[in-house]
Amino acid sequence: MAFELPQLPYAKDALEPHIDAKTMEIHHGKHHSGYTTKLNGALEGSGKESDTIETILENLDMNNAALRNNGGGYYNHCLFWEVMSPNGGGTPSGALAQAIDTAYGSFEDFKTAFSNAAATQFGSGWAWLCVQKGGKVEVCSSANQDNPLMPGVGCGGTPILGLDVWEHAYYLNYQNRRPDYINAFFNVINWDKVSALYEQNK
């Protein structure tokens, strides 16, 4: 069964002023759509067509560039749209907040670590918050469309929060001011969704 481009869970202009409607339109309708189409093409005849995207990435041959780039691009963006909300921002609560405090000392120290991972990722890539089995959380980054589900990438575990730092994600509004975009992202994080992903994967 072919993978399909998911609908955005909010209107394209819903995240303004933090992420503008034109960027959302291009990012979802062009970039994510392109990864979806090319992922399906890369899977044709592979015997993996009925696998979940998670299974495909966890068992990926990292030398398969088409599947690596487009499978990663598909999965990463599916997560990205989900962990943002027009009612986002604030701080996490409950077990996720405790796990962040245990790993980083405080939410502010976590925010610094996550922002640094995003800001210092050279070129295109992603910053992640991942959960390991047992509930430990860890921040890391990865290049291009790689993610921590893939063999030998980043901190391992399951991504529960991801920030796209490819220029197409922010350049129309922020130009070369990636730190401003990273800071704006914290105003739209859907911590309820991130917490739900934490509970599902710890």
Backbone as CSV, one residue per row, in Angstrom:
resi,resn,N_x,N_y,N_z,CA_x,CA_y,CA_z,C_x,C_y,C_z
1,MET,0.840,-1.196,0.000,0.000,0.000,0.000,0.875,1.247,0.000
2,ALA,0.611,2.147,-0.884,1.447,3.335,-1.022,1.268,4.275,0.169
3,PHE,2.363,4.925,0.546,2.284,5.965,1.577,1.596,7.201,0.994
4,GLU,0.869,7.899,1.833,0.140,9.088,1.406,0.597,10.307,2.193
5,LEU,0.543,11.455,1.543,0.857,12.713,2.210,-0.228,13.003,3.240
6,PRO,0.121,13.147,4.526,-0.905,13.440,5.522,-1.402,14.876,5.401
7,GLN,-2.642,15.076,5.760,-3.167,16.436,5.822,-2.562,17.152,7.031
8,LEU,-2.355,18.456,6.898,-1.930,19.233,8.057,-3.047,19.217,9.103
9,PRO,-2.698,19.139,10.393,-3.730,19.124,11.430,-4.243,20.511,11.803
10,TYR,-3.917,21.511,10.995,-4.324,22.898,11.230,-4.193,23.638,9.911
11,ALA,-4.760,24.819,9.841,-4.663,25.621,8.620,-3.224,26.068,8.372
12,LYS,-2.897,26.334,7.094,-1.520,26.712,6.743,-1.067,27.993,7.434
13,ASP,-2.013,28.884,7.756,-1.630,30.142,8.411,-1.778,30.085,9.928
14,ALA,-2.081,28.903,10.464,-2.419,28.795,11.891,-1.225,29.022,12.814
15,LEU,-0.011,28.832,12.300,1.172,28.963,13.153,1.813,30.347,13.058
16,GLU,1.191,31.241,12.290,1.731,32.608,12.203,1.583,33.305,13.553
17,PRO,2.492,34.237,13.893,3.604,34.746,13.073,4.872,33.901,13.140
18,HIS,4.841,32.807,13.883,6.066,32.047,14.129,6.533,31.297,12.882
19,ILE,5.583,30.666,12.181,5.873,30.020,10.897,4.807,30.493,9.919
20,ASP,5.235,31.110,8.833,4.298,31.793,7.941,3.599,30.830,7.001
21,ALA,2.436,31.264,6.495,1.586,30.422,5.659,2.278,30.014,4.357
22,LYS,3.018,30.918,3.743,3.672,30.597,2.470,4.709,29.501,2.660
23,THR,5.476,29.578,3.738,6.448,28.524,4.036,5.738,27.196,4.246
24,MET,4.643,27.211,5.003,3.892,25.981,5.248,3.361,25.394,3.937
25,GLU,2.868,26.248,3.077,2.313,25.805,1.795,3.377,25.100,0.958
26,ILE,4.552,25.705,0.862,5.636,25.126,0.066,6.217,23.890,0.756
27,HIS,6.402,23.992,2.067,7.064,22.934,2.829,6.226,21.650,2.803
28,HIS,4.931,21.796,3.058,4.043,20.627,3.067,3.663,20.207,1.652
29,GLY,3.209,21.158,0.852,2.638,20.833,-0.449,3.656,20.482,-1.512
30,LYS,4.892,20.933,-1.356,5.932,20.648,-2.350,6.977,19.668,-1.796
31,HIS,7.636,20.060,-0.703,8.732,19.239,-0.181,8.233,17.904,0.361
32,HIS,7.276,17.937,1.307,6.801,16.682,1.889,6.094,15.825,0.834
33,SER,5.358,16.467,-0.045,4.709,15.735,-1.130,5.733,15.034,-2.019
34,GLY,6.821,15.730,-2.302,7.880,15.142,-3.122,8.527,13.940,-2.461
35,TYR,8.805,14.039,-1.160,9.383,12.895,-0.444,8.428,11.702,-0.476
36,THR,7.130,11.976,-0.349,6.138,10.898,-0.343,6.124,10.165,-1.677
37,THR,6.088,10.914,-2.755,6.072,10.316,-4.094,7.338,9.511,-4.359
38,LYS,8.480,10.074,-3.992,9.758,9.397,-4.252,9.957,8.197,-3.335
39,LEU,9.408,8.242,-2.116,9.458,7.078,-1.227,8.708,5.917,-1.860
40,ASN,7.521,6.188,-2.353,6.748,5.119,-2.993,7.476,4.555,-4.204
41,GLY,8.144,5.422,-4.952,8.927,4.954,-6.084,10.098,4.080,-5.658
42,ALA,10.749,4.471,-4.567,11.904,3.713,-4.080,11.511,2.349,-3.518
43,LEU,10.248,2.213,-3.108,9.779,0.959,-2.514,9.261,-0.031,-3.545
44,GLU,9.016,0.429,-4.754,8.437,-0.444,-5.783,9.324,-1.671,-6.023
45,GLY,8.718,-2.845,-5.874,9.444,-4.083,-6.125,10.403,-4.501,-5.037
46,SER,10.402,-3.795,-3.899,11.359,-4.087,-2.831,10.873,-5.165,-1.865
47,GLY,9.573,-5.460,-1.897,9.002,-6.374,-0.915,8.687,-5.720,0.404
48,LYS,8.974,-4.422,0.516,8.742,-3.691,1.756,7.509,-2.797,1.674
49,GLU,6.747,-2.909,0.589,5.653,-1.968,0.350,4.612,-1.951,1.452
50,SER,4.431,-3.082,2.141,3.404,-3.153,3.185,3.964,-2.910,4.588
51,ASP,5.274,-2.680,4.702,5.886,-2.401,6.008,5.511,-1.000,6.488
52,THR,5.542,-0.802,7.799,5.382,0.546,8.337,6.636,1.349,8.031
53,ILE,6.524,2.670,8.057,7.696,3.509,7.806,8.742,3.300,8.899
54,GLU,8.290,3.050,10.123,9.240,2.813,11.224,10.055,1.543,10.974
55,THR,9.373,0.481,10.548,10.073,-0.778,10.254,11.065,-0.594,9.112
56,ILE,10.660,0.137,8.093,11.550,0.393,6.950,12.813,1.117,7.412
57,LEU,12.652,2.138,8.250,13.805,2.939,8.674,14.689,2.185,9.659
58,GLU,14.083,1.406,10.544,14.871,0.666,11.534,15.733,-0.419,10.885
59,ASN,15.301,-0.917,9.726,16.023,-1.993,9.037,16.665,-1.512,7.743
60,LEU,16.925,-0.220,7.686,17.400,0.406,6.454,18.832,0.029,6.102
61,ASP,19.057,-0.243,4.838,20.410,-0.292,4.279,20.818,1.153,4.036
62,MET,21.762,1.659,4.827,22.122,3.071,4.761,22.779,3.453,3.446
63,ASN,23.147,2.458,2.634,23.688,2.744,1.311,22.597,2.934,0.262
64,ASN,21.360,2.675,0.638,20.233,2.876,-0.270,19.800,4.332,-0.169
65,ALA,20.420,5.183,-0.970,20.228,6.631,-0.828,18.785,7.050,-1.072
66,ALA,18.121,6.445,-2.053,16.748,6.845,-2.369,15.812,6.560,-1.206
67,LEU,15.954,5.393,-0.614,15.086,5.020,0.504,15.472,5.788,1.769
68,ARG,16.756,5.980,1.966,17.238,6.729,3.137,16.739,8.175,3.105
69,ASN,16.930,8.839,1.982,16.571,10.263,1.898,15.056,10.476,1.897
70,ASN,14.349,9.676,1.122,12.913,9.905,0.974,12.101,9.264,2.090
71,GLY,12.555,8.111,2.597,11.906,7.531,3.769,12.086,8.424,4.986
72,GLY,13.304,8.927,5.155,13.548,9.867,6.244,12.744,11.138,6.079
73,GLY,12.734,11.680,4.860,11.981,12.906,4.616,10.500,12.741,4.883
74,TYR,9.956,11.579,4.522,8.539,11.317,4.773,8.252,11.241,6.272
75,TYR,9.002,10.399,6.973,8.776,10.205,8.418,9.008,11.491,9.204
76,ASN,10.107,12.159,8.927,10.484,13.347,9.698,9.412,14.428,9.616
77,HIS,8.892,14.647,8.413,7.889,15.694,8.255,6.548,15.292,8.863
78,CYS,6.193,14.005,8.789,4.960,13.555,9.453,5.010,13.894,10.943
79,LEU,6.160,13.650,11.567,6.315,13.978,12.991,6.295,15.492,13.204
80,PHE,6.977,16.223,12.340,7.118,17.676,12.485,5.759,18.366,12.544
81,TRP,4.856,18.018,11.609,3.533,18.675,11.626,2.773,18.339,12.903
82,GLU,2.934,17.103,13.384,2.166,16.655,14.547,2.581,17.335,15.839
83,VAL,3.859,17.672,15.968,4.344,18.210,17.247,4.250,19.732,17.302
84,MET,3.535,20.320,16.343,3.269,21.756,16.396,1.765,21.994,16.485
85,SER,1.398,23.125,17.066,-0.014,23.476,17.207,-0.134,24.983,17.355
86,PRO,-1.229,25.570,16.821,-1.457,27.007,17.051,-1.686,27.325,18.516
87,ASN,-2.017,26.305,19.317,-2.198,26.484,20.761,-0.993,25.978,21.542
88,GLY,0.149,25.880,20.868,1.341,25.314,21.483,2.093,26.307,22.345
89,GLY,3.293,25.912,22.679,4.133,26.731,23.546,4.068,26.267,24.977
90,GLY,4.594,27.076,25.865,4.603,26.707,27.279,5.658,25.661,27.568
91,THR,5.365,24.818,28.531,6.318,23.798,28.970,5.591,22.463,29.116
92,PRO,6.339,21.362,29.052,5.714,20.053,29.259,5.341,19.849,30.720
93,SER,4.546,18.818,30.967,4.152,18.493,32.334,4.242,16.991,32.533
94,GLY,3.965,16.551,33.733,3.888,15.126,34.016,5.202,14.388,33.848
95,ALA,5.089,13.140,33.363,6.255,12.262,33.276,7.310,12.798,32.319
96,LEU,6.882,13.424,31.221,7.862,13.977,30.281,8.660,15.094,30.935
97,ALA,7.990,15.976,31.656,8.691,17.062,32.352,9.705,16.500,33.348
98,GLN,9.321,15.444,34.052,10.242,14.821,35.014,11.446,14.219,34.304
99,ALA,11.192,13.570,33.149,12.299,12.969,32.396,13.260,14.032,31.876
100,ILE,12.714,15.160,31.420,13.557,16.267,30.952,14.371,16.841,32.098
101,ASP,13.744,17.016,33.250,14.464,17.541,34.420,15.560,16.581,34.856
102,THR,15.283,15.283,34.812,16.283,14.284,35.200,17.485,14.323,34.266
103,ALA,17.212,14.462,32.965,18.289,14.429,31.970,19.057,15.743,31.882
104,TYR,18.343,16.868,32.060,18.964,18.173,31.770,18.964,19.148,32.946
105,GLY,18.318,18.804,34.040,18.335,19.665,35.213,17.142,20.581,35.307
106,SER,16.700,21.109,34.164,15.547,22.011,34.127,15.061,22.123,32.691
107,PHE,13.856,22.648,32.529,13.354,22.858,31.174,14.221,23.867,30.429
108,GLU,14.654,24.920,31.113,15.484,25.937,30.450,16.802,25.350,29.963
109,ASP,17.389,24.441,30.743,18.631,23.811,30.303,18.384,22.861,29.130
110,PHE,17.234,22.177,29.143,16.862,21.369,27.977,16.700,22.260,26.753
111,LYS,16.002,23.382,26.905,15.782,24.292,25.784,17.107,24.769,25.203
112,THR,18.057,25.042,26.059,19.385,25.457,25.605,20.056,24.332,24.818
113,ALA,19.971,23.099,25.334,20.608,21.958,24.665,19.950,21.682,23.309
114,PHE,18.620,21.732,23.266,17.905,21.469,22.013,18.194,22.575,21.005
115,SER,18.166,23.808,21.454,18.434,24.939,20.560,19.851,24.878,20.015
116,ASN,20.802,24.467,20.860,22.187,24.351,20.423,22.341,23.242,19.386
117,ALA,21.637,22.112,19.599,21.687,21.018,18.620,21.165,21.485,17.267
118,ALA,20.092,22.282,17.286,19.518,22.795,16.043,20.408,23.847,15.394
119,ALA,20.977,24.727,16.201,21.772,25.841,15.670,23.116,25.383,15.124
120,THR,23.683,24.327,15.707,25.031,23.901,15.329,25.032,22.752,14.325
121,GLN,23.845,22.269,13.925,23.787,21.263,12.872,24.256,21.912,11.572
122,PHE,25.399,21.471,11.082,25.978,22.102,9.904,25.151,21.757,8.670
123,GLY,24.791,22.777,7.910,23.998,22.541,6.705,22.599,22.090,7.063
124,SER,22.034,21.240,6.220,20.662,20.783,6.404,20.593,19.647,7.419
125,GLY,19.478,19.587,8.147,19.314,18.498,9.096,18.194,18.760,10.079
126,TRP,18.241,18.042,11.187,17.184,18.074,12.195,17.779,18.050,13.597
127,ALA,17.054,18.637,14.550,17.323,18.452,15.974,16.203,17.587,16.541
128,TRP,16.559,16.723,17.489,15.619,15.736,18.009,15.603,15.698,19.542
129,LEU,14.440,15.375,20.076,14.339,14.864,21.439,13.860,13.433,21.293
130,CYS,14.629,12.485,21.810,14.300,11.064,21.687,14.062,10.453,23.059
131,VAL,13.282,9.380,23.076,13.077,8.622,24.305,13.623,7.208,24.095
132,GLN,14.348,6.736,25.098,14.844,5.364,25.104,13.854,4.486,25.863
133,LYS,13.900,3.170,25.631,13.122,2.251,26.453,13.557,2.421,27.901
134,GLY,12.600,2.594,28.785,12.903,2.894,30.176,12.592,4.331,30.537
135,GLY,12.450,5.193,29.506,11.975,6.546,29.752,13.017,7.646,29.736
136,LYS,14.295,7.296,29.560,15.323,8.340,29.493,15.183,9.127,28.194
137,VAL,15.338,10.454,28.278,15.278,11.284,27.075,16.665,11.844,26.752
138,GLU,16.864,12.150,25.478,18.161,12.646,25.018,17.971,13.523,23.791
139,VAL,18.741,14.593,23.716,18.761,15.501,22.571,19.911,15.120,21.649
140,CYS,19.661,15.157,20.348,20.733,14.966,19.376,20.333,15.642,18.076
141,SER,21.177,15.552,17.078,20.861,16.097,15.757,21.316,15.114,14.702
142,SER,20.797,15.300,13.486,21.199,14.438,12.380,21.232,15.259,11.102
143,ALA,22.010,14.788,10.153,22.169,15.503,8.885,21.079,15.121,7.891
144,ASN,20.804,16.027,6.988,19.901,15.790,5.865,18.556,15.270,6.362
145,GLN,18.057,14.128,5.814,16.800,13.572,6.302,17.010,12.316,7.151
146,ASP,18.204,12.146,7.684,18.443,11.052,8.620,17.650,11.289,9.908
147,ASN,17.368,10.203,10.629,16.742,10.330,11.934,17.182,9.184,12.839
148,PRO,16.933,9.299,14.138,17.464,8.322,15.086,16.871,6.919,14.999
149,LEU,15.837,6.703,14.189,15.372,5.331,13.976,16.344,4.550,13.104
150,MET,17.101,5.245,12.291,18.010,4.597,11.338,19.224,4.027,12.068
151,PRO,19.809,2.961,11.534,20.981,2.355,12.174,22.147,3.342,12.305
152,GLY,22.639,3.483,13.530,23.848,4.258,13.762,23.704,5.761,13.677
153,VAL,22.463,6.270,13.706,22.245,7.718,13.570,21.861,8.332,14.909
154,GLY,22.538,9.428,15.261,22.118,10.237,16.408,22.105,9.464,17.704
155,CYS,21.091,9.741,18.531,21.055,9.185,19.875,20.267,7.903,19.967
156,GLY,19.780,7.390,18.852,18.977,6.184,18.924,17.650,6.468,19.621
157,GLY,16.949,5.418,20.000,15.649,5.640,20.613,14.632,6.119,19.587
158,THR,13.500,6.598,20.079,12.401,7.021,19.221,12.242,8.529,19.273
159,PRO,12.244,9.215,18.147,12.032,10.667,18.160,10.617,11.008,18.622
160,ILE,10.517,11.950,19.551,9.205,12.424,19.998,9.037,13.923,19.734
161,LEU,10.123,14.586,19.363,10.094,15.996,18.975,11.195,16.201,17.950
162,GLY,10.847,16.848,16.843,11.850,17.109,15.813,11.701,18.510,15.260
163,LEU,12.819,19.162,15.011,12.825,20.499,14.411,13.620,20.457,13.114
164,ASP,12.965,20.827,12.032,13.563,20.861,10.698,14.411,22.122,10.567
165,VAL,15.717,21.964,10.341,16.573,23.137,10.147,17.136,23.197,8.719
166,TRP,16.450,22.533,7.777,16.728,22.805,6.373,16.304,24.249,6.084
167,GLU,17.008,24.912,5.183,16.670,26.310,4.902,15.250,26.467,4.376
168,HIS,14.725,25.452,3.671,13.365,25.601,3.144,12.330,25.710,4.261
169,ALA,12.692,25.302,5.470,11.758,25.344,6.594,11.590,26.752,7.170
170,TYR,12.533,27.649,6.867,12.483,28.952,7.534,12.959,30.140,6.710
171,TYR,13.540,29.914,5.524,14.274,30.996,4.871,13.388,32.136,4.391
172,LEU,12.160,31.847,3.962,11.294,32.929,3.483,11.056,33.984,4.555
173,ASN,10.924,33.539,5.780,10.592,34.454,6.880,11.815,34.903,7.664
174,TYR,12.780,34.001,7.848,13.906,34.290,8.752,15.238,34.475,8.035
175,GLN,15.271,34.244,6.719,16.525,34.299,5.957,17.613,33.484,6.673
176,ASN,18.744,34.081,6.984,19.836,33.319,7.594,19.790,33.336,9.119
177,ARG,18.673,33.786,9.689,18.581,33.914,11.156,18.010,32.628,11.759
178,ARG,18.744,31.550,11.601,18.259,30.275,12.131,17.955,30.333,13.627
179,PRO,18.773,30.989,14.463,18.437,31.048,15.897,17.079,31.683,16.186
180,ASP,16.670,32.669,15.385,15.353,33.279,15.587,14.239,32.275,15.283
181,TYR,14.427,31.490,14.238,13.460,30.445,13.879,13.386,29.389,14.980
182,ILE,14.525,28.977,15.491,14.555,27.975,16.566,13.802,28.494,17.786
183,ASN,14.045,29.745,18.139,13.362,30.330,19.291,11.852,30.397,19.054
184,ALA,11.454,30.735,17.830,10.027,30.816,17.495,9.362,29.451,17.597
185,PHE,10.088,28.393,17.273,9.535,27.044,17.318,8.973,26.704,18.696
186,PHE,9.618,27.191,19.730,9.159,26.881,21.093,7.786,27.481,21.393
187,ASN,7.348,28.430,20.578,6.015,29.010,20.758,4.905,28.162,20.146
188,VAL,5.276,27.160,19.357,4.257,26.342,18.690,4.378,24.851,19.015
189,ILE,5.287,24.466,19.910,5.410,23.046,20.261,4.132,22.578,20.955
190,ASN,3.602,21.467,20.469,2.420,20.838,21.054,2.892,19.824,22.104
191,TRP,3.075,20.297,23.331,3.633,19.437,24.370,2.709,18.288,24.745
192,ASP,1.400,18.465,24.550,0.471,17.351,24.804,0.773,16.192,23.863
193,LYS,1.017,16.496,22.595,1.358,15.456,21.624,2.711,14.835,21.935
194,VAL,3.690,15.660,22.274,5.022,15.141,22.605,4.939,14.226,23.823
195,SER,4.150,14.622,24.815,3.968,13.793,26.013,3.311,12.464,25.669
196,ALA,2.317,12.498,24.767,1.657,11.260,24.345,2.644,10.328,23.648
197,LEU,3.506,10.889,22.798,4.526,10.087,22.128,5.518,9.527,23.135
198,TYR,5.846,10.309,24.150,6.744,9.833,25.217,6.135,8.615,25.895
199,GLU,4.862,8.697,26.269,4.205,7.591,26.962,4.126,6.343,26.086
200,GLN,3.909,6.534,24.791,3.788,5.392,23.879,5.113,4.667,23.664
201,ASN,6.219,5.376,23.795,7.506,4.830,23.368,8.525,4.620,24.483
202,LYS,8.184,4.978,25.724,9.175,4.836,26.804,9.324,3.382,27.231
